[in-house]
């Protein structure tokens, strides 16, 4: 079951606080397939980068790194 909008927002805010940085150092977006967008388009590296995605209207966030593409 998908989480509510407020639960997803809380997840993202908690995640960003946990891994630090200013909000401008993070990329947040929506896509029909958030996982594919995150890994294939933005070059996110699992186990290296900090990021998460949630099922809603498919939203994702990741901390911007030198190798990621915005």
C-alpha positions as CSV (number, residue, x, y, z in Angstrom):
1,X,0.0,0.0,0.0
2,X,1.3,3.4,-0.9
3,X,2.1,5.9,1.8
4,X,0.1,9.1,2.3
5,X,1.5,12.4,0.9
6,X,2.4,13.6,4.5
7,X,4.2,10.2,5.3
8,X,6.3,10.5,2.1
9,X,7.2,14.1,2.8
10,X,8.2,13.1,6.3
11,X,10.3,10.2,4.9
12,X,12.2,12.6,2.6
13,X,12.7,15.3,5.2
14,X,14.0,12.8,7.7
15,X,16.3,11.2,5.1
16,X,17.8,14.6,4.1
17,X,18.3,15.5,7.8
18,X,20.0,12.1,8.4
19,X,22.5,12.5,5.5
20,X,23.0,16.2,5.9
21,X,23.7,19.1,3.6
22,X,21.6,22.0,2.5
23,X,18.4,21.4,0.5
24,X,20.1,22.8,-2.6
25,X,22.6,19.9,-2.5
26,X,19.7,17.5,-3.1
27,X,17.7,16.7,-6.2
28,X,14.1,15.7,-5.8
29,X,11.8,14.9,-8.7
30,X,9.0,12.8,-10.1
31,X,8.9,10.3,-12.9
32,X,6.6,7.5,-14.2
33,X,9.4,5.1,-13.1
34,X,11.4,6.7,-10.3
35,X,13.9,3.8,-10.0
36,X,14.8,3.9,-13.7
37,X,15.0,7.7,-13.6
38,X,17.3,7.6,-10.6
39,X,19.7,5.0,-11.8
40,X,19.7,5.4,-15.6
41,X,19.2,9.1,-16.1
42,X,20.9,10.6,-12.9
43,X,23.6,7.9,-12.7
44,X,22.9,7.2,-9.1
45,X,25.2,4.5,-7.7
46,X,23.6,2.1,-5.2
47,X,25.8,1.6,-2.1
48,X,27.8,4.7,-2.9
49,X,25.2,7.6,-3.1
50,X,22.5,8.5,-0.6
51,X,19.0,8.4,-2.0
52,X,15.5,7.0,-1.8
53,X,12.3,6.7,-3.8
54,X,8.8,6.1,-2.7
55,X,5.7,5.0,-4.5
56,X,3.2,7.8,-4.8
57,X,3.3,9.4,-8.2
58,X,6.8,8.0,-8.2
59,X,9.1,10.5,-6.4
60,X,12.8,10.3,-5.8
61,X,15.6,12.2,-4.1
62,X,19.3,11.9,-4.1
63,X,22.3,13.9,-2.8
64,X,24.1,15.5,-5.7
65,X,27.6,14.1,-6.2
66,X,30.3,14.9,-8.8
67,X,29.4,11.9,-10.9
68,X,25.6,12.3,-10.8
69,X,23.7,14.0,-13.7
70,X,21.0,16.6,-12.9
